[in-house]
């Protein structure tokens, strides 16, 4: 989902699977949004 990918990225997964968040609407814009949100989440990654 677009609304929780930042929180997921903070957990440091190796893989994130997404379908409707990419293919529902404008694919290019959705990918840009997801990349930006994931990068923000990774930068705020929790310390273990």
Steps between C-alpha positions, in 0.01 A plus 500: 500500500610854440405608849721256695808447286705751700432311821586171331826647362600603855500132595778434248353224283701356213191487276174693489224360278243740360237469230196725536712786634687496169240395244200693633510833318808666350772235514796736453379742768418214737851356466656843561284546809586154634874550438495839673303363796723192533814716495357722773414189703847352455661826610296483820577132549478376857813387680493134603 
